[in-house]
Amino acid sequence: MSKSHRSNREAKKQALLTPKEKKAAKRLKKHVGDATPFIVKAP
């Protein structure tokens, strides 16, 4: 007996972000607190 393939199998989900976008988001998340915020006093 031969094995049969499932024809009603679900299609693979598409990724929400590309690998480049994932890396950029990860890098941004890692360095969120690095920049010193500008403090502007109103006159």
HUVEN-V814050 format. One record per residue. N is the residue number from 1. RES is the residue in one small letter. D_FIRST is the distance of its C-alpha to the first C-alpha in Angstrom with 2 decimals. Layout:
n = (N	N)
res = (RES	RES)
d_first = (D_FIRST	D_FIRST)
This chain:
n = (1	2	3	4	5	6	7	8	9	10	11	12	13	14	15	16	17	18	19	20	21	22	23	24	25	26	27	28	29	30	31	32	33	34	35	36	37	38	39	40	41	42	43)
res = (m	s	k	s	h	r	s	n	r	e	a	k	k	q	a	l	l	t	p	k	e	k	k	a	a	k	r	l	k	k	h	v	g	d	a	t	p	f	i	v	k	a	p)
d_first = (0.00	3.77	6.69	9.34	13.00	15.68	18.11	20.83	21.49	25.22	27.03	28.69	32.27	35.06	37.47	40.89	42.76	42.28	42.43	46.06	47.00	45.47	47.51	50.65	50.32	49.78	52.81	54.92	54.02	54.96	58.36	59.42	62.49	63.62	65.85	69.26	69.97	73.14	75.68	78.02	81.09	82.57	86.30)
